[in-house]
Amino acid sequence: MAFEALKGVGDADLGEWEDWSERGCFHLKRRLRPEEQAQVGDACDIRGTEEQERRYQAVKQYIPAHMRDWRE
């Protein structure tokens, strides 16, 4: 699912990383193409912030039920 979600986004040749968390969650990270980076600006860590919660609430209805506990 992660690879499908990133289809057409970023450039794996610029850098791509796969990681499994201790809880068994798969993470796929990929560098953006320069024109994508210019549009979104620098990355920032929002984990544990009110912004993270707002974003989660906005999309949780689209997350499969078995994957909704990723924050815990």
Buried (B, 14 or more C-beta within 10 A) or exposed (E): EEEEEBEEEBEEEEEBEEEEEEEEEEEBEBBBBEEEBEEEEEEEEEEEEEEEEEEEEEEEEEEEEEEEEEEE
